[in-house]
Amino acid sequence: MELQTTYKEFADEVLKYAKDSSAVYIASFSLYAGITAHEGVVMKSPVADLLNGLKEVDADVHIVVGRPDFMECTKGCQACKKKYAAWLIRYNKHKKEWPGFNWKLHFASHAKFVAFKPTNHCIVGGRNLSESGLFDINITVQDEELADRLIWEFEGLTKQKGPIMTMGKYRGRPVEQLPDSYLEWMLLQADWKGSPEILKAAKDECKKRGLE
């Protein structure tokens, strides 16, 4: 077992095991590697150094980025819409900067881990693809059962087909799995503050089930 307390230690650990792996699975909450939503604004970032290092290895790199779905503080809040749109623009710019990675955006994941195959090393803890500058700890272990379980969970995130509930009693569940009564309740909410995509998915699911 190895422990990392700085971002550089974490990044060096990722690159060390990535060089001997055929596949690297990274689950991160949020994403910031120095690229902003504004045109031409790119800043030096230890996250960018890590991603550039991963470009040089032969492993397939798979990345799931967790991000809360759109929510408004009040109905029609333009500031909330602009903030959300800016984040999505920034995410897509990161994808364009590192197009060789397999990217997936997930609106109900807070997972933070790295798993490597076939070495079966795993890095778990608080650090991911967004450096806060705050103290945090990651731990590296080599355990085949844990690596397989993390990759299984990772693949479950990447197979998400429809929107995931980000609020309420069914938070974390796909819209298509909600009970009829809850779908109907959602459509009656005139002051819905959640994601428009989730509400549209609820309407589509109601129509598919003949509830309208």
RODO-2510 file (C-alpha; in nm, 4 decimals, decimal comma):
residues 212
     n   res          X          Y          Z
     1     m     0,0000     0,0000     0,0000
     2     e     0,1283     0,3461    -0,0945
     3     l    -0,0038     0,6846     0,0131
     4     q    -0,0006     1,0185    -0,1745
     5     t    -0,0686     1,3571    -0,0142
     6     t     0,0131     1,5969    -0,3019
     7     y    -0,1211     1,6196    -0,6556
     8     k     0,2250     1,5574    -0,8003
     9     e     0,2573     1,2364    -0,6002
    10     f    -0,0862     1,1283    -0,7203
    11     a    -0,0065     1,2125    -1,0856
    12     d     0,3304     1,0362    -1,0712
    13     e     0,1590     0,7277    -0,9274
    14     v    -0,1003     0,7247    -1,2073
    15     l     0,1657     0,7540    -1,4767
    16     k     0,3882     0,4905    -1,3140
    17     y     0,1207     0,2212    -1,3351
    18     a    -0,0280     0,3429    -1,6638
    19     k     0,3017     0,2643    -1,8388
    20     d     0,2625    -0,1050    -1,7530
    21     s    -0,1108    -0,1252    -1,8241
    22     s    -0,3221    -0,1933    -2,1304
    23     a    -0,6179     0,0026    -1,9908
    24     v    -0,6616     0,2833    -1,7382
    25     y    -1,0018     0,3686    -1,5877
    26     i    -1,0357     0,7122    -1,4248
    27     a    -1,3484     0,8223    -1,2393
    28     s    -1,3360     1,1917    -1,1535
    29     f    -1,5747     1,4396    -0,9981
    30     s    -1,5576     1,7531    -1,2118
    31     l    -1,2762     1,8387    -1,4511
    32     y    -1,0337     2,1273    -1,4770
    33     a    -0,6998     2,1116    -1,6565
    34     g    -0,6446     2,4839    -1,7073
    35     i    -0,8882     2,5301    -1,9966
    36     t    -1,1730     2,7770    -1,9450
    37     a    -1,4928     2,8402    -2,1392
    38     h    -1,3438     3,1649    -2,2738
    39     e    -1,1699     3,1539    -2,6094
    40     g    -0,7928     3,1259    -2,5879
    41     v    -0,7664     3,1105    -2,2091
    42     v    -0,5401     2,8203    -2,1136
    43     m    -0,3509     2,8153    -1,7841
    44     k    -0,0767     2,5871    -1,6558
    45     s    -0,2231     2,3036    -1,4550
    46     p    -0,0902     1,9851    -1,2883
    47     v    -0,4003     1,8103    -1,4231
    48     a    -0,2949     1,9025    -1,7789
    49     d     0,0520     1,7630    -1,7068
    50     l    -0,1096     1,4346    -1,5979
    51     l    -0,3323     1,4126    -1,9053
    52     n    -0,0405     1,4954    -2,1348
    53     g     0,1607     1,2212    -1,9664
    54     l    -0,1202     0,9725    -2,0261
    55     k    -0,1095     1,0606    -2,3972
    56     e     0,2399     0,9147    -2,4111
    57     v     0,1513     0,5684    -2,2784
    58     d     0,0172     0,2784    -2,4846
    59     a    -0,2807     0,2106    -2,2578
    60     d    -0,6398     0,2863    -2,3540
    61     v    -0,7538     0,5670    -2,1237
    62     h    -1,1193     0,5723    -2,0165
    63     i    -1,2506     0,8706    -1,8197
    64     v    -1,5877     0,9276    -1,6529
    65     v    -1,6440     1,2831    -1,5312
    66     g    -1,9141     1,3339    -1,2694
    67     r    -2,1058     1,6586    -1,2648
    68     p    -2,4333     1,7624    -1,0967
    69     d    -2,7054     1,8139    -1,3550
    70     f    -2,8565     2,1543    -1,4200
    71     m    -3,0580     2,3066    -1,1368
    72     e    -3,1929     2,6594    -1,0997
    73     c    -3,1917     2,8559    -0,7760
    74     t    -3,5151     3,0178    -0,8991
    75     k    -3,7280     2,9493    -1,2043
    76     g    -3,5653     3,0953    -1,5157
    77     c    -3,2428     3,2071    -1,3435
    78     q    -3,0117     3,3243    -1,6224
    79     a    -2,7015     3,3176    -1,4009
    80     c    -2,7550     2,9450    -1,3302
    81     k    -2,8018     2,8756    -1,7015
    82     k    -2,4851     3,0662    -1,7961
    83     k    -2,2786     2,8910    -1,5287
    84     y    -2,4010     2,5498    -1,6406
    85     a    -2,3446     2,6278    -2,0094
    86     a    -1,9913     2,7527    -1,9357
    87     w    -1,9066     2,4269    -1,7594
    88     l    -2,0315     2,2175    -2,0526
    89     i    -1,8297     2,4311    -2,2959
    90     r    -1,5211     2,3819    -2,0792
    91     y    -1,5776     2,0058    -2,0653
    92     n    -1,6053     1,9817    -2,4439
    93     k    -1,2877     2,1869    -2,4856
    94     h    -1,1049     1,9403    -2,2634
    95     k    -1,2329     1,6553    -2,4825
    96     k    -1,1027     1,8326    -2,7926
    97     e    -0,7645     1,8934    -2,6297
    98     w    -0,7277     1,5222    -2,5446
    99     p    -0,9285     1,3448    -2,8191
   100     g    -0,7478     1,0140    -2,7801
   101     f    -0,9204     0,9367    -2,4493
   102     n    -1,2611     0,7716    -2,4105
   103     w    -1,4706     1,0379    -2,2349
   104     k    -1,8092     1,0026    -2,0647
   105     l    -2,0075     1,2631    -1,8712
   106     h    -2,2272     1,1388    -1,5866
   107     f    -2,4753     1,3580    -1,3967
   108     a    -2,5043     1,1465    -1,0827
   109     s    -2,1520     1,0271    -1,0056
   110     h    -1,9194     1,1495    -0,7306
   111     a    -1,6746     0,8598    -0,7735
   112     k    -1,2998     0,9253    -0,7537
   113     f    -1,0673     0,6387    -0,8370
   114     v    -0,8185     0,5022    -1,0891
   115     a    -0,7951     0,1341    -1,1819
   116     f    -0,5356    -0,0336    -1,4012
   117     k    -0,5444    -0,3551    -1,6025
   118     p    -0,3791    -0,6018    -1,6098
   119     t    -0,1627    -0,4893    -1,3167
   120     n    -0,4683    -0,4724    -1,0823
   121     h    -0,3452    -0,1584    -0,9105
   122     c    -0,6077     0,0837    -0,7787
   123     i    -0,5782     0,4404    -0,6543
   124     v    -0,8630     0,5553    -0,4323
   125     g    -0,9167     0,8746    -0,2354
   126     g    -1,0019     1,2386    -0,2789
   127     r    -0,7862     1,3510    -0,5707
   128     n    -0,9058     1,3367    -0,9285
   129     l    -0,8927     1,5503    -1,2473
   130     s    -0,9562     1,8773    -1,0670
   131     e    -0,6869     2,0177    -0,8371
   132     s    -0,8267     2,2256    -0,5501
   133     g    -0,4964     2,2927    -0,3785
   134     l    -0,6426     2,1606    -0,0525
   135     f    -0,4919     1,8778     0,1492
   136     d    -0,6145     1,5368     0,0431
   137     i    -0,5050     1,1736     0,0509
   138     n    -0,4989     0,8930    -0,2032
   139     i    -0,3991     0,5328    -0,1420
   140     t    -0,2635     0,2804    -0,3929
   141     v    -0,3307    -0,0891    -0,3446
   142     q    -0,2830    -0,3929    -0,5653
   143     d    -0,5883    -0,6129    -0,5411
   144     e    -0,7461    -0,8024    -0,8308
   145     e    -1,0895    -0,8278    -0,6699
   146     l    -1,0996    -0,4540    -0,5949
   147     a    -0,9740    -0,3624    -0,9422
   148     d    -1,2398    -0,5810    -1,1052
   149     r    -1,5126    -0,4295    -0,8884
   150     l    -1,4044    -0,0704    -0,9630
   151     i    -1,3932    -0,1410    -1,3356
   152     w    -1,7351    -0,3079    -1,3141
   153     e    -1,8732     0,0048    -1,1459
   154     f    -1,6981     0,2230    -1,4032
   155     e    -1,8524     0,0326    -1,6935
   156     g    -2,1927     0,0679    -1,5298
   157     l    -2,1485     0,4456    -1,5386
   158     t    -2,0450     0,4466    -1,9038
   159     k    -2,3477     0,2387    -2,0081
   160     q    -2,5915     0,5011    -1,8833
   161     k    -2,8347     0,5591    -2,1705
   162     g    -3,0765     0,8177    -2,0392
   163     p    -3,0774     1,1005    -1,7841
   164     i    -3,0221     1,0182    -1,4172
   165     m    -3,2291     1,1768    -1,1407
   166     t    -3,0176     1,4309    -0,9535
   167     m    -3,2694     1,5298    -0,6883
   168     g    -3,5549     1,3912    -0,4804
   169     k    -3,6251     1,0450    -0,3358
   170     y    -3,5018     0,8679    -0,6514
   171     r    -3,1741     1,0553    -0,6854
   172     g    -2,9202     0,8449    -0,8776
   173     r    -3,1835     0,6335    -1,0561
   174     p    -3,2363     0,6507    -1,4364
   175     v    -3,5583     0,8257    -1,5377
   176     e    -3,6666     0,5152    -1,7276
   177     q    -3,6722     0,3213    -1,3976
   178     l    -3,9005     0,5614    -1,2079
   179     p    -4,2450     0,4368    -1,1006
   180     d    -4,5517     0,5628    -1,2875
   181     s    -4,6754     0,7681    -0,9927
   182     y    -4,3509     0,9629    -0,9620
   183     l    -4,3323     1,0342    -1,3353
   184     e    -4,6873     1,1700    -1,3268
   185     w    -4,6044     1,3792    -1,0208
   186     m    -4,3039     1,5316    -1,2003
   187     l    -4,5187     1,6449    -1,4902
   188     l    -4,7547     1,8278    -1,2511
   189     q    -4,4753     2,0465    -1,1073
   190     a    -4,5261     2,3913    -1,2572
   191     d    -4,2177     2,5243    -1,0759
   192     w    -3,9809     2,2414    -1,1753
   193     k    -3,6250     2,3570    -1,0941
   194     g    -3,4333     2,0553    -1,2185
   195     s    -3,2795     1,9780    -1,5550
   196     p    -3,4977     2,0412    -1,8622
   197     e    -3,3477     1,7207    -2,0064
   198     i    -3,4763     1,5191    -1,7101
   199     l    -3,8250     1,6681    -1,7409
   200     k    -3,8293     1,5941    -2,1142
   201     a    -3,7173     1,2372    -2,0454
   202     a    -4,0001     1,2024    -1,7919
   203     k    -4,2517     1,3243    -2,0518
   204     d    -4,1135     1,0820    -2,3106
   205     e    -4,1252     0,7946    -2,0631
   206     c    -4,4869     0,8749    -1,9719
   207     k    -4,5791     0,8769    -2,3370
   208     k    -4,4018     0,5430    -2,3909
   209     r    -4,5964     0,3907    -2,1020
   210     g    -4,9266     0,5390    -2,2177
   211     l    -4,9628     0,7593    -1,9076
   212     e    -5,0493     1,0773    -2,0924
***
